[in-house]
Amino acid sequence: MARYILQRFFSALIALWVLITITFIMMHAVPGGPFATEKAVPEAILRNLEQKYGLDQPLPKQYIRYLGNVIRLDLGPSYKFKGQTVNDFIRREFPVSAEIGILSIILSLLVGIPAGVISAFRQNKWQDNAAMFVAIIGVSVPSFIVAPLLMYVLALKLHWLPAAMWGMTWKQAVMPVISLALLPLATFARLMRSSTLDVISQDYIKTARSKGLSELQVVWRHVMKNAIMPVVTYLGPLIAGILTGTFVIEQIFAIPGLGREYVWSVTNRDYTVLLGLTIFYGAFLLMMNLLVDIVYGFLDPRIQLTGHKE
Amino acid sequence: MKKLALILLVVVMSATLILSGCAQKPAQVTGDLAKDQTLKMDLGVSEPETLDPAMQQGVAEFNVATMMYEGLTRMDDKNQPYQGVAEKWTVSADLLTYTFNLRKNAKWTNGDPVTAKDFEWSWKRAIDPRTGSPYAYQMYYIKGAEAANTLDPKKDEAKIKPALDAVGIKVVDDYTLQVTLAAPASYWLGLTSFPTYFPVHRATVEKLGSDKWATEAANFVTNGPFKMTGWTHKSMITMEKNTKYWDAKDVVLKKITIALVDDSKTELTMWESGQTDFTEGYPAAEIDRLKKENKLTILPYLGTYYYSFNVKKAPFDNAKVRQAFSLAINRGDIVNKILKAGQIPALAFVPPGIPDATAGSDFRKTGGDFYKDNDLAAANKLLDDAGYKDRSKIPTIEILYNTNPNHKTIAEAIQEMWSKGLNIPKEKIKLNSQEWGVYLSSRTKTHDFQVARAGWIGDYVDPMTFLDMFMTDNGNNDPQYANKTYDDLLNAAKKTGDQKVRMDNMHKAEKILVDDMVIAPIYYYVHIVLQKPYVKSVAINTIGNTDFVHAWIAKH
């Protein structure tokens, strides 16, 4: 187990290094730079700025220096927001994105899993049809439509909730969390429904029923544990994706999260922010995938975590 | 309340009488005040790039700095500078030396007095090439500033200090500052109300570090009408009235909350749902409805939207072709059918709103219009004369613009006008939409375009801010125009303080620019803000800077 984790850790480091290198090259290949403005800045001023941030150095030199800083966990200063560093951004903005993410994952699990199980047990009855109708809407209507719609109705027309902003009252969390939860909620419901249908046709469920267990016991002890596997698989990358922030929701609701930061860093050509957040996101994704594999091992004894084939 | 208003008015008026000779300070409270003097606004950006005034270059940042700091002067909504930290000033006969007398009751928020030394140190800090101020060229009007700022910090480190010492900024005593300009510039006084010219608190900057001090609310030591009490990054800034401000009695607002929001749809929803009282953000698609509901405040704006012709790329290397394409644009239709918010068709380049040599005159009115809008007969004749009688011989043309629904609609309209009006097959006129950074690079660096959309807002209130862009060596000369007569006229204007000669030269230069049709002016901008009817006395000048110093909230 320890050996397996260590091996995965080293392959993750190599993956990260490749990620940094490719991003670095692509980023500098895009025309424009962090100090480009519509009003021409005198050459001398541009040179002063580039010297100050070390952008006057040849690219290979900048690359080596950057790698050195990354090893020391220093992701560098932002070129756009003077005096602020990428580490500041992550420290401030990751908790915000994570909070919305965790709330929406909890909401989607609490609603999506029971909905899926109920659908399976009431297959083709009205409960199933209703739940799957909602799920299809959840999967197919993107958040950039749901969010403004919620905003229009709940903030502008009914005045129940503030239109945007974050962290001043719990009310500000309602619309972003619902908009963000809709897609995973629907996905969970659909995954859970199909895997539950799979499981309940298995022999051991029939055995459990014939032993005289109540339906609730059957669901809880036998069905759930086995049907949940696809949900766990989906949960890993989902957590990584949702916790590190989503551009659309954060942009629409003016939430100071990492997702908005990431997308804007491209527009701003804020090289260090773009690279730093890519590394952060990459590391987080690799970590979550590893975690999912470990959780698999506990849930399903048939899966073995070993460093080599046996 | 009315009594208080009256007293305030008397105070303001008597103050201006004593300080005659300088511009009048704007009068303020003229009605009942609301109980809660809090102004709620949003900034239109997700975060100010910096609140270190020397490092600022954007209007959103300027507007926040103008709350927190005060320069020698402030600017009213008519672009007239009036007394800030400077109580009065005199100008030498050659218009080169300004002597400012600073008021003795100007204080920093920590109680320190604001002195001439603060200004000297702060201005030289902005000029110092090691500071890396992107707007340092606003200081180039001062003698020796350009020479010091353009030194290479790596190669000429030793030369920086002597160069800074030689800059024309002199502290006569704690409350007298003498500034020598490189050449006369009538509009320079107005620049002292700009953030690049704001004083910063030396002890704070030195203690926390030149790059680091301006990032947290607790660190700021400032001298303006409001002081920052909170800065939740990328979310919200809060300001409170600064009771130590020398003119605190004339500041009515108690609090300003600034939401850091950059999504125009969200900005509008926040404003319409009452979460904010003041915004400049709205999606272009909403303009019709907002206008119908009478929600827009439309203000003059010193700016021109235009198309640049690359004079080094065929077919626009031929002046006749440029003229033909410019004359074939129907500006009236663009303004009335697409933009619909009071923009003015541009029949010259310099927009209205700039005073000419004689008092009360306007540069645009004096200069008049240079051509007729949508003059298809003349346009077609020009194109025939240019050797394109057979229209199929015209090379394929590409219009470059940055990705944005408004620019796209205008480009499509112009494509249609050129194709129909000049009888050019539509497939010969292509549209090229590029992401902002890529577009900037194509337009301003590699000059890889034939026709490019552009816009220019004046840096100061003088025709020069529009005309010197197209001088041969100017960094903003995207069309790569080179005309010695044009350069000579403007260089002569730059050297003299005689307004009549200056204006005369600039009129001549503008005529050359338009005759050569290096650019096709399309419309003069307007500045649109959304403010609730109870928000009063916000001073928005025609170059877009907004001052809330005398704003107040009426009873509602």
Interface residues (C-beta under 8 A of the other chain):
Chain A: V30 P31 G32 G33 F35 A36 T37 E38 K39 A40 V41 P42 E43 A44 I45 R47 N48 L49 Q51 K52 P77 K80 F81 K82 G83 Q84 D88 R92 E93 P148 M151 Y152 A155 L156 H159 P162 A163 A164 M165 W166 G167 M168 Q251 I252 F253 A254 I255 P256 R260 E261 W264 T267 R269
Chain B: S46 E47 E49 T50 D52 M55 Q57 P129 R130 T131 G132 S133 P134 A136 Y137 N149 T150 L151 D152 P153 K154 D211 K212 W213 A214 T215 T232 H233 K234 S235 M236 A259 L260 V261 D262 D263 K265 T266 T269 M270 E272 S273 G274 Q275 E435 W436 G437 V438 L440 S441 S442 T444 K445 T446 A454 G455 D459 N474 G475 N476
